[in-house]
């Protein structure tokens, strides 16, 4: 059996053993979809990336992204982590170099800028697809009562200011649930059965509150997707990409550039920071970027 190199990184953090773990299989040529899915189940992380030669020569690589249960068209922490890893492999010196390249994903080509060196780095990428509402009722999600029941909360815990449960997708659809207080966010609990009953099969539910412990954080969040083999995710870039749609729907943001840091994973002991930038012109979202740090944790071979 061929030996295929893999690297694990912690993403959306500057230090090992925090953030969101990611496995990247570098020698993925010859693996079919069933083999990739089996390897993702073996790693049992929220996502595993398989790096393939690009289909267009001007791009850096073609990425396929799998949870333990299914393939995803797009995900944020795999994009950031893999971009940092490829930036490290491309660097021209031991100091941090800035490189730019395109990564091919099912959602489209993702344009990345990376600064990497000494086993770590930082990447940002422009969303290949801006968020849009999905579902009925102009993207509104379940009622606060149904959302609260599914999450083990009280109806009064759901919503704040203008924010109501909503549904947005920037390539991967999410239910976005605003939670009034930080203690309520910490009390939230989920199961596949309870989430599926309120949100639909294989729900991906992103909870967020404006209350934070660190004034540098704009929001604190959690993400549950037990139906996809991810009981809770430490950091979810694709959900933050969708969250940009909720900010446009519920916040009175003016024209210009808006930078927001979302903290996630603290309840799991995996603190993470995701940077979101919105560019608004004439009252419309014209561009958005996700950014974060990543650090290499381990390297090895898998023989399949």
N, C-alpha and C positions, 0 to 999 in steps of 0.2 A: 504494500500500500504506500502511496506517496506521502511524504511528510509535508504538511502544509503549515507555514508559519502563521502564528497568531500573536496579537498584542492585546493586552487589556489596559484600559485607561480609566481614570476617574474624570468625569466631565462636569462642567459648570462649577469647578472648584480649582483652587490653586494648590491644594495639598492632597496627598494620597489618603485613601480611606475616608473620603468625604465625597460629596457630589453623587453623580449617577454612574455606576460602573458600565463599561462598554467592552465587548469583545469584537475585535476586527480580524477577520481571516484574510490574509494577504494573498495567498495562492489559491484562489477560488476557481480557476479555470478547470473545466471538466466536471464540476459538481452540478447535479441537476437540482430542481426545486425540492424534491423529497429529501435529498441529502442535506441541503442547506437547512431545511426545517428541522431535521433530526439533530444537526449540530447545534442549532439555536436552542433546542430543548436540552441538549447536553450542557451547554453553558448556563442555561436557566437564568439569564439576565433579562432585563426588560427589553433590550434589543441586542442583536448580533449583526454585524455588517460583513458582507462578502465583497471584496474588491476585485473587480474584473477589468480587463483592458477597455478603454473607452470605445464607444461605437463611432465617435467622430474624433479624428486625430487631434483636433485643437483642444480637446478637453483632457483633464488629468486622469480620470477614472470613471468607471461605471459602478455604482453601488447598488447592491440589493440588501434590503433591511428586513430582518425577521424578528418578531417577538417569539416567545416559546410556542405560540399557537398559530401565527399566521404571518404572511408577508405584508409590509406596509409600503404605501407609495411614497411616503416622506416622513421623516422624523428629525427633530432638532438636535438632540444630544448625539445621535450617530453622525450627523453631518458635521457638527463642531469637532467631535473627537476624531473622526477620520480625517478631517481637514488638517487638524494639528499633527496627526501622525504622518500624513503625506508631506506636510510642510517640513517636519523633522527629517524625513528621508531625502527631501530635495535641498536642504539647506546647504549653503556654500561655505559656511565657517562655523565655528563653535559659538559665535555670538548669534543673537536673534536676528534672523533675516525676515523681511517681509516678502511674501510671495502671493500671487493671485492666480487662481485657476477655476475652471468649471468642473463640477461634479455632476454626472448624469444620474438622475434618480427617476423613478416611475412618474413622479409629478412633473418632471421637466429638468432642465439644466439649472443647477444651483451655483451662483457665482459667489466665490469665497475669497477672502483676504486673510492671510495667516501670518503671524509673527511667532517663530518657534526656535527654540534652542535649548540645549542641556536637558532634554527629556520632557520638556513641557512647552506650552505655548498658549496663544489666544487666537481665536478665529471669530470672524463675523461673516454672515452671509445674508444676501438680499433674498427676501421671499420670492420664489418663482411664481407664486400665485397669491394674490392678495385675498384676505379673508372675505367670505360672503356668508350670508345666512343660509341655513338649510332647514328642511322640514316645512311645516305649515305655520300659519299664524305669524308670518313675518319673522320667522326665526325664534319665536318665543318657545321656551321649553316647558316642562311640566309645571303645574301650579306650585306655589310655595308649599302648600300642604302636602302634595305628593312627593316633592323633592325632600322635604323634611322627614317624612316617614321612611323614605328609602335610605336616608343617611343617619337615622337614629337621632334626629334633632327635633326641635319644636318649630312650628310654622313661623313664630316670631323671630327665629334665628336666621331666616332666609330673607335676603334682600337688604339693601341700604341705599340711601340717597335715591337716585333714579334707577339703580340697578335691580333687575329681575332676572330669573333664570332665562338663558338664551342659548341659541344654537348657532355656532359658526364653524367654518372650515376654511383652512388655507391649504388644502390638499388632503388633510385627515380631519374628519368631523369630530367635534367635541360638544358635549353638553357643558355649559358654563354656569356655575351656581354661585351667586354672591352670598357670603355669610356675614352676618352683622358684626360679630366680635371675634377676636383671636381665641378666647376660651371656647367658643362654640366651634370654631374650626378644629381645635384640638379634640373635641368630643366626637367629631364625626366618625361614623363607622359604616362599613358597607359589606355586602355580599353580592355574588353574581345574581342570585335570585331577586334580591331587593332592588338592585339597580336595573335589572332587565324589566322588572314589573313597572317601574316608573319611567324609564328612559328608553326602553327597547333593547333588543338582543345585543349582546357584546358591547354594552355601553362603555364609553370613555367619559368620565365625569371629572371636570376640573373645578375645584372649589377655590374661591379667593375671597380675601377680606382686605379692607384698607388699613385695618389695625396691624401695626408691626412693632417689633421690639427695637429695631434699628432704624433711626431716622433716614438712613441712606436707602432703605427699601421702600418702594412705593406700595407694594402689595405683598401679602403672604399667601401661599397657595398649597394645595394638595391635589393629587390626581389618582383616581381609582379606576382600574379596568380589570376586575377579577375575571370577567368572562374571556379575556384575552391572555390569561395566565399572568397578569400583573396586578396583584392585590393592591399595591400602592407603588407609585413611581417616585423616586427621589427628585427628579427634575425632568420637565417635559417641554422641550422647545417647540414641538408642533402645537401643543396646547397654548403656549404663550403666543404663537403666531395667530391662532384662532382668537385668542383673548384680545388681540388688537382690534378685532371686529366688535367685541363687546365695548371696548373703550370708545370706539367711534359711535356706537349706538347709544351709549348712556352718558358719556362725559361731554361737557361743552368745550371741546378742545378747539382752539383757534388755529389759524394758519401758522405754519412754521414747523420746526423740528422739535419733537418731544422725546425725551429719554426717560425710561422707566426701568427700575430694577425690581424683578420679582424674586422673592425668596421662597424656596421650596425645600422639602426634605427634612426640615428641622424636627418634625415629630418622629421621624424614623432614625434620627441620629446621623443623617447624611446631609448636612447643610449644603445648600446649592444657591447660586446666584445666576439669574438669567437676565441679560441686558436686552431690552426691547427699544428700538428707535422707530418712531413714526414720523413720516414727512407728509404734511397736510397742505394742500393748495386749493384755494377756492372752496374750502369746506369739505374737500374730498381727500381720502387717503390715496396718495400717489405712490408711496414706496414704504417699505418696512424692512428692518434688519433685525436679526437675532445674533447675539454675541455672547461669548463666554470663554472660560479658560479650560484647559485639560492637562493632565499629567499622566505620563506612562507609569504603570504599576508593575506589570509583569510581561514576559515574553516567553514563547514556547512553540511547540509543534503539536499538531493534531494529525493522527495517521488514519485517514479515511479515503 
